[in-house]
Amino acid sequence: MTSSTDSPPTDSPPTPGARYSPLHDVHVAAGATFTDFAGWQMPVRYSSDLAEHHAVRTAAGLFDLSHMAEFTVAGLAAADFLDFSLAGKLSAIEVGQAKYSLLLAVEGGIIDDVVVYRTGESEFVIVANASNRGPVSAALEQRLAEFGAGSGAGDGAGATSGAASGATSAGRVELDDVSDDTALIAVQGPAALAILEATDGVDASGFAGLRYYRALASLFQGERMLVARTGYTGEDGFELYLAPALAPALWAAIAEAGASHGIVPAGLASRDTLRLEAGMPLYGHELSLETFPVQAGLGRVPALSKGDFVGRAAVEAGPAEGAPVLVGLVAEGKRAARADYPVFAADDSVEPIGVVTSGALSPTLGHPIALAYVDPRYAEPGTELSVDIRGKRLGYTTTPLPFYRRKKD
């Protein structure tokens, strides 16, 4: 079933060119404040950023992530195609396992960071960032054409009704953009499991035994959904993929089951501070086409032990000598560095040695934290630096990531 995300939902004021989640009317009724995100009108907050952030750390938050992009890859050669197309070795993961990976440009820069689920022996789901749906789709289609041609049996690849396919000597590979057929709801926080087990209509059998970065097929009201124990907040949590038409009912059922546990709807603002505390990169801030994996601390993601893949030669060559690297920064006080603020050495040098990519006053830790790209000579943990915050340099110190790590049972 395809969602009507190109048209404003009933009783919602139209926004020219905007796209809307299948849960948009639910958010409006909850009093959400909206922001444009990659062309989507998405809730940035419902009550307050701090309240939503703390709820996820202490109880649970309910997130609408239906703007994310999803692609399915299927066929006898699907695993080989993904090994060729992505930096990681996806053929090595088991059915039911997930893996974080990177889609690289030939030049070595990052087109997007993705999570890949193996849902069958020859079936995979790729989850990409909403802002990169177009570039990811184009890159995968092009690689499908190259993959097929490289085997001597390719028929090329072109998008036809959202799908592309290529034939190889090992079998046919089918690529399909299923973003418009997929809603995504996340429950994040220490109470996430208990809430889902109490949610009416959800078959939660197997949830308790599901390990981190694993997924399983489940049911809601008798209809199929994919449930993954992943997340982007640094807490335990689950992400539920299902048909858009079912999303409002699932959201309501989770909210009802979670009321006694302290669950709250949470928007993109709290999601950003949560992921920052967890030291997780955000595309467009820490990751870009100009960024090599090793610069972002992701040097282990490319699997050089496998065969050829797009971007391999560039990864092996590495970035230019002296290229900036990503570091964590912490400070005392309450004045937080923000994206694009220049970073300086601790002395009175005039030229900056780096730039902040993300920063905030950490709601959990109570002091400023930031991610920044700096000259590698200043990247050693414990190095004292300074950040120009509105014309005044304030002291920051480099620190290992993540800033926050949850206590596990």
C-alpha positions in Angstrom: 0.0 0.0 0.0 1.4 3.4 -1.0 1.2 6.3 1.4 -0.3 9.6 0.2 2.7 11.5 1.4 2.7 14.0 -1.6 -0.5 15.6 -0.4 -1.4 17.4 2.8 -3.5 15.2 5.2 -7.1 16.3 5.8 -7.5 19.5 7.8 -3.8 20.4 7.6 -2.7 23.7 6.0 -0.9 23.0 2.7 2.8 23.7 2.4 3.9 24.1 -1.2 6.1 21.2 -2.3 6.2 19.6 1.2 5.8 15.9 1.9 3.9 14.6 4.9 4.3 11.6 7.1 1.3 9.2 7.4 1.3 10.3 11.1 1.1 14.0 10.3 -2.5 14.4 11.6 -1.5 12.7 14.8 1.3 15.1 15.3 -0.9 18.1 14.6 -3.4 16.9 17.2 -0.6 16.5 19.7 0.4 20.1 19.3 3.7 19.4 17.6 5.9 22.2 16.1 7.0 21.3 12.6 10.2 21.9 10.6 11.1 21.3 7.0 13.5 18.3 6.9 14.7 17.1 3.5 11.4 18.4 2.1 9.2 16.7 4.7 7.2 18.5 7.4 8.3 16.7 10.5 7.8 17.3 14.2 10.7 19.1 15.8 9.2 19.1 19.3 5.9 18.5 21.1 6.5 20.0 24.5 10.1 20.9 25.2 13.4 19.6 23.8 14.7 19.0 27.3 11.6 17.1 28.5 11.7 14.8 25.4 15.4 14.2 25.7 15.2 13.3 29.4 12.2 11.0 28.8 14.3 8.9 26.4 17.1 8.7 28.8 14.9 7.7 31.8 11.8 6.1 30.3 11.0 6.1 26.6 10.4 8.4 23.6 8.1 7.7 20.6 9.6 8.9 17.3 8.1 9.2 13.8 10.9 8.4 11.3 8.7 7.8 8.3 10.7 10.3 6.3 13.7 7.8 6.1 14.4 6.1 2.8 14.2 2.3 2.4 15.3 0.1 -0.5 15.0 -3.7 -0.9 17.6 -5.8 -2.7 16.7 -9.3 -3.6 18.0 -12.1 -5.8 20.6 -14.9 -5.8 23.4 -12.3 -6.3 22.0 -9.7 -3.9 24.8 -10.2 -1.3 27.5 -10.0 -3.9 25.9 -6.8 -5.3 25.9 -5.2 -1.9 29.5 -6.2 -1.3 30.3 -4.4 -4.6 28.1 -1.4 -3.9 28.8 -0.7 -0.2 32.0 -0.4 1.9 31.2 -3.2 4.4 31.0 -7.0 3.8 27.3 -7.5 3.8 27.5 -11.1 2.5 29.0 -12.0 5.9 25.9 -11.0 8.0 23.4 -13.6 9.0 19.7 -13.6 8.3 18.1 -11.4 10.9 21.3 -9.4 11.4 21.8 -5.7 10.7 25.0 -3.9 9.8 26.0 -0.2 9.6 27.8 0.6 6.4 28.8 3.4 4.0 27.9 4.1 0.4 31.0 5.7 -1.0 31.8 7.7 -4.1 34.5 6.5 -6.4 36.7 9.3 -5.0 36.3 7.9 -1.5 33.8 10.4 -0.1 30.6 9.4 1.7 27.4 9.5 -0.3 25.4 8.3 2.7 25.7 6.1 5.8 23.2 3.4 5.9 21.9 0.4 7.9 21.4 -2.9 6.1 19.2 -5.7 7.3 19.4 -9.2 6.0 15.8 -10.3 6.0 16.3 -13.5 4.0 19.1 -15.6 2.5 18.9 -13.5 -0.7 16.9 -10.5 0.6 18.1 -7.3 2.2 16.7 -3.9 3.3 18.8 -0.7 3.1 17.7 2.2 5.3 19.2 5.6 4.1 18.8 9.1 5.3 15.8 11.1 4.0 18.0 13.8 2.5 19.9 11.3 0.5 17.1 9.3 -1.0 17.8 10.6 -4.5 21.6 10.2 -4.4 21.4 6.8 -2.9 18.9 5.6 -5.4 20.9 6.9 -8.3 24.1 5.4 -7.0 22.6 2.0 -6.4 21.0 1.9 -9.8 24.3 2.8 -11.5 26.1 0.2 -9.5 23.5 -2.4 -10.5 24.2 -1.6 -14.1 28.0 -1.9 -13.6 27.6 -5.1 -11.5 25.6 -6.8 -14.2 27.8 -5.6 -17.0 30.9 -6.7 -15.1 29.7 -10.2 -15.0 29.2 -10.3 -18.7 25.4 -10.8 -18.4 24.1 -7.4 -17.5 21.1 -6.0 -19.1 21.8 -2.5 -17.8 19.6 -0.9 -15.2 17.0 1.8 -15.3 14.4 2.8 -12.8 11.0 1.5 -13.8 8.2 2.2 -11.4 10.6 2.7 -8.6 12.5 -0.6 -9.3 15.7 -1.5 -11.1 17.1 -4.9 -11.9 20.2 -6.5 -13.4 21.0 -10.0 -14.5 24.4 -11.6 -13.6 26.0 -14.9 -14.1 25.1 -15.7 -10.5 21.4 -14.8 -10.9 19.1 -11.8 -11.1 19.3 -8.9 -8.6 16.2 -6.7 -8.1 16.5 -3.2 -6.5 13.3 -1.5 -5.4 12.7 1.9 -3.7 10.0 1.1 -1.1 10.2 4.4 0.8 6.7 5.4 0.0 5.4 2.0 1.1 7.0 2.1 4.5 6.3 3.9 7.7 8.9 3.8 10.5 8.1 4.3 14.2 10.9 4.1 16.8 10.5 3.5 20.6 13.7 4.4 22.4 14.6 4.3 26.1 15.1 1.9 29.0 11.3 1.1 29.1 11.0 0.4 25.3 10.8 -3.4 25.6 8.3 -3.4 28.4 6.1 -0.9 26.5 6.1 -3.0 23.3 5.4 -6.2 25.1 2.3 -4.4 26.5 1.2 -2.9 23.2 -2.2 -4.2 22.1 -2.1 -5.8 18.6 1.7 -6.3 18.6 3.1 -9.8 18.5 6.1 -9.2 20.8 7.2 -12.8 21.0 11.0 -12.8 20.5 11.5 -9.1 21.3 13.2 -9.8 24.7 15.7 -12.2 23.1 16.5 -9.9 20.1 20.1 -8.8 20.3 21.4 -5.4 19.4 21.6 -4.8 15.7 19.3 -7.7 15.0 15.8 -7.8 13.4 12.9 -10.1 13.1 9.6 -10.4 11.3 6.6 -9.6 13.5 2.9 -8.7 13.3 0.7 -5.8 14.2 -3.0 -6.4 14.0 -2.2 -9.5 11.9 -0.2 -7.5 9.3 3.5 -7.9 8.7 6.1 -5.5 10.1 9.9 -5.6 10.5 11.1 -5.0 14.0 14.8 -4.1 14.6 16.6 -3.5 17.9 18.7 -0.6 16.6 18.5 3.1 17.2 20.2 6.5 17.1 19.9 7.7 20.6 22.4 5.7 22.7 19.6 3.9 24.5 18.0 0.5 24.1 15.2 0.7 21.6 13.3 -0.7 18.7 12.4 0.5 15.2 9.2 -0.8 13.6 8.8 -0.8 9.8 5.2 -1.3 8.5 2.6 -0.2 6.0 1.8 3.5 6.2 -2.0 2.8 6.7 -1.2 1.0 9.9 1.1 3.6 11.4 -1.6 5.8 13.2 -3.1 2.7 14.9 0.4 1.5 16.0 1.4 4.9 17.3 -1.8 5.2 19.3 -1.4 1.6 20.7 2.2 2.3 21.8 1.3 5.6 23.4 -1.5 4.0 25.4 0.7 1.1 26.5 3.5 3.4 27.4 1.5 6.0 29.3 2.2 4.3 32.7 5.9 4.0 31.8 6.3 7.7 31.1 6.6 7.5 27.3 6.3 10.8 25.4 6.3 11.7 21.7 9.7 13.1 20.8 10.8 15.3 17.9 13.8 15.8 15.8 15.4 18.4 18.2 15.7 15.9 21.1 16.8 13.2 18.6 19.7 15.4 17.6 20.9 16.0 21.2 20.5 12.3 22.0 22.6 11.2 19.0 25.2 13.9 19.8 25.6 12.6 23.3 26.0 9.1 21.9 28.7 10.4 19.5 26.8 9.4 16.4 27.6 11.3 13.2 24.9 13.1 11.2 25.1 13.3 7.4 25.5 16.9 6.3 27.4 17.7 9.6 30.0 15.0 10.3 29.7 13.1 7.0 29.7 14.4 3.4 31.1 13.7 0.0 34.3 15.5 1.0 34.7 13.2 4.0 36.7 9.9 3.9 35.6 7.2 6.4 38.9 7.3 8.3 38.5 11.0 9.0 35.1 10.5 10.6 36.4 7.6 12.8 34.8 5.1 10.5 38.0 3.6 9.1 37.0 0.1 10.2 33.7 0.2 8.2 35.3 -0.5 4.7 36.1 -4.2 4.5 39.4 -4.3 2.7 39.4 -8.1 3.2 36.7 -8.6 0.6 37.0 -8.1 -3.1 36.6 -4.9 -5.1 34.0 -2.3 -4.2 33.2 1.2 -5.3 35.6 3.6 -3.6 38.1 0.9 -2.6 41.1 2.4 -4.4 40.4 5.8 -2.9 40.0 4.4 0.6 43.3 2.5 0.3 45.1 5.7 -0.9 43.5 7.7 2.0 42.8 11.4 2.3 45.5 14.0 1.8 48.2 14.3 4.4 47.1 16.5 7.3 43.4 16.1 6.4 41.2 17.0 9.4 39.8 14.3 11.7 36.7 14.2 13.8 37.1 14.7 17.6 34.9 15.1 20.6 35.1 18.3 22.6 33.9 19.1 26.1 33.9 22.3 28.1 32.8 23.7 31.5 30.1 26.3 31.9 26.9 26.6 29.9 27.9 28.3 26.6 27.8 25.7 23.9 29.6 25.8 20.6 27.4 25.3 17.5 28.0 24.1 14.0 30.4 26.1 11.9 32.1 27.8 14.9 35.9 28.0 14.4 38.2 26.0 16.6 41.6 27.3 17.6 44.7 26.0 19.4 44.9 27.0 23.0 47.4 29.7 22.3 46.6 33.1 20.8 47.0 31.8 17.2 45.0 33.7 14.6 44.3 30.9 12.1 41.7 28.3 13.1 42.8 24.6 13.2 39.3 23.2 12.8 35.6 23.7 12.8 32.6 22.5 14.9 30.2 20.3 13.1 27.6 19.8 15.9 27.4 21.2 19.4 25.0 21.6 22.3 24.7 22.0 26.1 24.3 18.3 26.9 21.0 17.8 28.7 22.2 14.6 30.4 25.7 15.6 31.3 25.0 19.3 32.1 28.0 20.8 30.2 28.8 21.7 26.6 29.8 19.0 24.1 30.7 19.2 20.5 31.9 17.3 17.5 34.6 19.0 15.4 37.0 18.4 12.6 40.5 19.5 13.6 44.0 19.3 12.3 45.2 15.8 13.3 48.1 17.3 15.3 45.5 18.5 17.8 43.3 15.4 18.0 44.9 13.6 20.9 42.5 13.2 23.8 43.2 15.7 26.5 44.4 18.4 24.1 43.3 21.9 25.2 41.7 24.0 22.4 39.4 26.9 22.2 36.2 27.7 20.3 35.2 31.1 19.1 31.7 31.6 20.5 30.2 34.9 19.3 33.5 36.7 19.4 34.9 35.2 22.6 37.2 32.2 22.7 36.2 29.6 25.3 38.3 26.6 26.4 37.4 23.1 25.2 39.3 19.8 25.6 39.4 16.9 23.2 37.8 13.7 24.6 37.1 10.1 23.4 33.7 9.4 22.0 30.9 8.7 23.0 30.2 11.5 25.5 27.5 9.4 27.0 27.2 5.6 27.4 24.2 4.0 28.9 24.5 1.6 31.8 23.6 -2.0 30.7 21.9 -4.5 32.9 
